C-alpha cells in the first residue's frame, strides 16, 4: 500500500492541459530585456506592449487560428519582492498590475503567460523563485489569473532544479487554476540522458526547453534543427499530448531569415510537433510573414490530435533531407528540405522509398501552394523542386487501397 501511495504524486501532476502544442506569442526573442521605457516606450517590456499585442492577436486573425497565449518573459518584475515576500511587477512599466492585464487578455478571448526562474535571480537579474518561494509564487500567479508559466533555471544548482521543478508542478496544481507549465530544466542539464529523464519530465511539465535559446539567424535555426534531429531517437518518444519538446520561438517576421528560411522554420517546427510561439512585432509584421504563420493547413498539421513528433527519415549526400510526421486518420506530413545554397534542386523519389505502405494511393496537398495531386501511388516516382534553404511540404491522405 505504501509503495502505491508514493507512486501517486507523479501521476497526479497530469493537468489535462496542452493536449496539442500551445500556440501564441512570446516577448523574448524580439523584445528581450529592453526596460528603457523613457528612450524606447514603443518596444520596452511594459504593460503597453502586452496590451497592444493582445489587441493584434484578437483583431488580426491570430486568435481564430489558435494563437491564444500572450506570454510575458523576463524583466517584468520589480527588483525586489514586497514586504510580504511576494513578486510584484515593476510599478513604472506595469502600473495597472498583472491582474488587470490578465483580465484584459481574457476579455479578448486570449490567455496570459508569465515568466519565473527557479533560482536566486532570473537570467535578467530580477528576483528568482528559490525553493522556499515556490508555493507562494504559484499562488500569486494563480491569483493574478495567469494561464501559463515558463520557469527558467538561471542561478540554481542541479540539486535545486531536481527538487524545484517537480515542486512547482505540484504547487501550480494545488492552486486549482489550470496553468500550463513550461520548464527549462532539461536545457540546463544538457538535454540528454542519463542526466535528463524524459519519462519523469513528461509527468511534470507540459512543455520543456531542451536546448539553446534561439537567436535571430538562420545559423541558430539550423543548430537547433541539427541537435533535435541528431537526438531524435531520445526526444521523439518523449513528446505527446500534454508534454512537448520545445525547440524555442518562431522568429518569422524579424530580421534574420529570408522568405524561404521562414517557410522552412514553420514547416520544420510543425513536423516536430513544436509549440508555435511567435516572437515578432505583430504591429508591423509583413504580409508575407503573416501568410506563413497563418497557414491553416500548416496549423491543422501542427495541432494534430495524435500528437506524434515527426522524424528525419532521409539525409542525402545532395544536402536534401526528408522529414515525416504521422497524423490522425492515417494521414501524414512530409517535408522536403534543402540545405543547398546554389539553386533550386530537383529531388526525385517515391513514397515506396520513403517506406509508405505498398499498394496505397494518396491524395497529396502542397501545404504552401495549396496544389493537389490526386491518385499518387506508393510506387510512383515524383519530383519536387526545392529552393535553397527552402522546403516543399506535403499533406498526404490515403484515398483507397488498390484492389490486389
N, C-alpha and C positions, 0 to 999 in steps of 0.2 A: 504493500500500500504506500509506504513512504517513497519508494522509487518513482511510483506513478505521480505522486504529488510534486516531486522535484522536477519531473519532466514537463509538467503543465505550463509553467510560466512562458517558456519559449514559444510554445504553440499558441498561447493566448495573445501573442503580440500581433497576430494577423488582424488587421483593422478593416479589411474589406475594401480598402481604397486602391486607387491606381490599377484598376483591372486592365486598363490599356495604358500605354505610356503617357505620362502627363504632358499637356501642351500649354504653352503660354509664352510669357515674356519675362526676361530676367535682366536686371540692370547691369551686371558686372562687366561683361567684355566691352561694351560700348561706352559706359559712363564711369567705370572704375570707382576710385575713391576721390572723385572731384568734390571737395567740400567748400570750395571758394564761391559762395553764392553772391558775394559782392561783385567780383570780377566777371563771373560767368553764371548769372542767375538762371539762364535757359537750360543749362546742362549739368548743374550741380545736383548732388544727391539730396533732394528735398521733397517735401510733400507735393510741390507744384509739378515736378517731373512725373510722379506717380499718378496724380490726378489727371494729367494730360495724356499719359499712356493708357490709362483706363478708358478715357474718352475715345481714343483711337481704336482700342480693341473692341469697344462696344459699337462704334459708329462706322468702321471701315471694313466690315465683313469678316473680321477675325473670329469673333465670339461664336458666330453661327457654324464656323468650321471646326470648332473645338478648342481654339486658343483661349483658355479661360483663366489661367493663373497669371497674376501680375505680381512678380516677385522682387522684393527689396533684397539687395545683397549687403555687403559690409558697409560700415561707416555711417549708419543711420542713427546710432545712439549717442547720447551724451557721453563725455569722457569718464564720468563717474556714475555709479548707482545712486539711487536716492537714499534718504535716511533709513528707510525700511529695508534697504538692500535690493530694491527692485531695479531692473533695467528700465531706463527712460529714454525716449527719443530726444535728439538734440533740440532744445527749445527754440532756437532761431530757425532751423531748417524744417522742423516738423511742429510748428506752433499749435496745430489742431490736435496733435496726438495720433497714435496709430489706430485707436478705436474708431475715430471719426473717418480716417482714411479707409479702414476696413468696411465701415457702413456704406461709404460712398461706392466702393468697389462692388459690394454685394448688391446694392441698389441697381447697378448696371448689369446684373446677372453674371458677375465675374467673381473670382476668388483671390484672396491675398496671401502671398507667401512672404516669409521673413527669414533673416539670417542670424545664426548664432555660431559660437565657436566653443568647442569643448576644450577649454584651456584657460590660462591666466588672462590672456588677451586674445582678441580676434587678430586675424592676419594683418589688418589695418591699424592695430594698436588701440582698439576700443575694448570696453570691459568684456571679458570672456565668461563662459559658464563653467566654473570649477565644479567638482563633484558635489560640494555642499550646496550649490545653487541650482542643480538640475531640476528638482521638483518645483521650486519657486518660479524658475523661468518658464517651465512648461505651463504652469498655472497662469502666469502673466500673459503668455501668448494666447492661451485659450480665452482668457477674459477679454482680450482685445478683439477677438474674432478672427484670428489667424487661421488659414486653411492649409498651409504647408510650411515646414521648417527645413531649411538647409543648415546642417550642423557641420561646420568646418573643424579642422583639427590642429591649427597652429598652436604652439606653446603648450603642448601636453605630451606626456610620456606614453609609451606603448601600453604600460600598465593602466594608466588613467583612461586611455581610449578603450581598452578591453572592458573596463568597468563602466565607463560613462556612456558609451553608445547604446548598449542594451538598457541601461538605467533610464536614459531619455525616452526610449521606446515605451517603457512601462509608464513613465511619468506622463507622456502625451496621452496614452490610452486611458490613464486614470482620470484625466480631466473630463472625459466624457464627450469632448469635442472631436469630430473627425479631422485629423491633421495628418496630411501626407508627410512622410519622414524621409528626407534626403540626407544620406550620410556620406561624409568624405573619408570615412575610416580606411577603406582599402587603399586609397591613393597615398595615404601616409605610411602604409606598410608594404609598399612596392607592388600592390595589386595582384600578387600571385601566391598560391600555396607554396610551402606549408604555412607561411605567415598569415595568409588570408584564408579563412574557411568560408567558402561561399554558401554552404548549406546553412550555417549559423546566420550568416549575413542576410540571407533571404527570409529568415524568420524574424529578423529585427527591423529591417529597413525596406521602404517601398522602392527606393532607387538609391544608387550609390555611385560616387565618382571613383573610378578605378585608377586613373592615370592623370597626366599633367593637365594644367589649365590650357584651354585653347587661346591662341593669340590670333590677331587679325592678319593671317597669312596662309597661303597655300601650303607652305612647308609645315606649318603647325597642323593643318588638317591631315596631311599625309603622314606625319609622325604618329598621330592618334590612330589613324586607319591601320598603319603598319603594326602598331602594338596590339590593337584589338584583334586583328585577323591572324597575326602570328600566334596569338594565345587563344584562338577561338575554341580549341578543344576544352579548355578550362572555363572560359567565360560563357560560351553559348548555352550550356545546360543550366547555368545559374539564373537565367532570365525567364520570366513568365508572368502571367497575370498577378499583379500585386508586388512584383520585385524585378527591377530593371537595372541593367548596366547603363551607365550614363557617360557617354563619350564627350560630354560638355555641350556648350551652347551652339546654336546655329549663328554663323557670322555673316550670313547672306544679307546684303543691303548695306554693308560697311565699305571698307576701302581696299581690303587686301585680296579679294577674289575677283577673277574675271567672271563673265557671264557663264561660260562653260563650267568653271570650277564651282560656281554657286549651284548650278544644276547638279553637279556631282555630289557636293556635300549633302544636298537634300535627299538625293536618291540613296546614297550610302547610309545615311543616318536612318532612313526609312527601312532599308533592308536589315539594319542592325536592331530594329525594334527599339530605337533610342527615344527618350523623351525629346519632344520638339519644343525647346525653349529658345525663342529668338532673343538675340541681344543686339538690337539695332534701333535707330531712331525712327519710330513709326510715324512721326510728324512729317518727316521729309523723305520717306522711303521711295525709291524709284519704282515706276510701274513694272519694270522687268523683274526686279527683286520680289515685288509683291506677288506677281503672277506665279513665280516659282514656289513661294511659301504658301500660296493659297490654292495650289493644285489639288482639286478634290479627290481625284483617284489616288494620288500620292498619299494623301491624309488617310483615306479609306484603308490603304495597304498598311500604313504605319499603325493604324488603330485596329488592325485585325484581331478579333476576339480570341483566337487561339494563342496569340502572344508568343509565337516561336521566333527566336532570334535567327537571322539568316547567317549563312556561312560563305566563305570564299571557296569555290569548288574548282576553279581553273586559274592557273598562273602561267601564262605563255611566255616563251622567250621573246616574243614580239612586244612585250610590255602591255599586253591586253590581259585583263583579269575578269573573271565571271563570278558573280555572287548570286546565291539562290536563297529565297525565303519561302518556306511552305506556308500556305494560308488556309483559311477555313474553306469548306466545300470543295476540297481537292484542287483549289486554285493555287497559283504560285506567282512570285515576282522574281524576275531575272534582271540583273544589272550587268551590262557590258561596259567596262570602264577602261579607258586608255590612259596610260602613264606616258604616252609618247609626247614629244614636243616638236614634231616636224610638220605633219599634215594629217588630214582625215585618213583613217585606216579602215580598209575593207576586211572585216573579220567574218570568215565563213565557218560554220559549224552546223550541228543538227541537235535536236532535242535528245536523240539517242546517245550522242556523245556526251551529253550533259546528264545522262542516267535517268531520263524520264522513262516511265513505263512503256514497254513495247506496245505497238498497235493502238496507241491512243491518238485522238485527233483533238486539236486545240483551237480555240478562238483566241487570238492574241491582240491586245490593245497596247499601242505605244503610249506610255504614261504622259509623255510631254507633248507629242504631236496629236494624240487622240486617234491616229490612224489605226484601222482594224484590218487584221489579216485573218480570214476565215478558213478553216479546214487545213491547218498546218499539221501534217502527220509527223510522228516521232522520228521517222526515218528520213524526212525531207531535209536536204541541205538548204540553208538560208544564209544570207549575207547581211550584216548590219554595218553601217558606216559610222564610225565613232570619231568625233573630233578630238584633237589633242587636249589632254586633261579633262575630257568630257565623258559623258555617259550616253548609252541608249538604255532605256528601262522599259521592260515589258511586263504586262499583267496577263497571265495565261489562265484560261478556264477550259477544262476538258469538255468537249462537245458531246462525244459519244464514243463508246468503244467500237472499233471496226468489227464487223462480223468476221469471224475467223475464216 
